[in-house]
């Protein structure tokens, strides 16, 4: 039996890129069936909401990226802050004050933020000269005339091709310490340690 009544009205919703399209399917006569308001589906297009778990994952990824960047900066010495005065300038200021041979230069990281430069002038006499890391001026000196191993260190450094300044210049980054130890120069840049031999300004990373 042929029936003129609408057999079925079906509304399908196709979601494409956050939008929606409503499709009406009918059977029977050629004229489309009319769905009641209750049968109509309306979908407002917009950005898809992010589930809480997804947001947590995104935050974890961002934190991991930041930690990686901090580690890289630490390796390169980006975190070091020697002030306005570099190790080379501190050494120059110390030698201008007291002529001799530099055995070490260290940036004291206490509240004073001073460079402590050790200058040997002969025998076991070593002068510790403090240089302001902001102004580059000598602010304090202290003399030790019986420094252990000073004579041997002075002899080794005086005959070396690479000075303390040369060793510091061989390493990229903000140098915070250069020191003669165990027959070589030890250079610190941030959290990284480097060594430089006495015969050539070629730095090698430790660890």
PyMOL commands that set and color helices and strands:
alter all, ss='L'
color gray80, all
select helices_A, chain A and resi 37-39+52-76+87-97+150-158+164-169
alter helices_A, ss='H'
color red, helices_A
select strands_A, chain A and resi 9-16+19-26+101-107+114-122+125-132+138-144+175-181+184-189+192-196+203-205
alter strands_A, ss='S'
color yellow, strands_A
deselect
rebuild
show_as cartoon
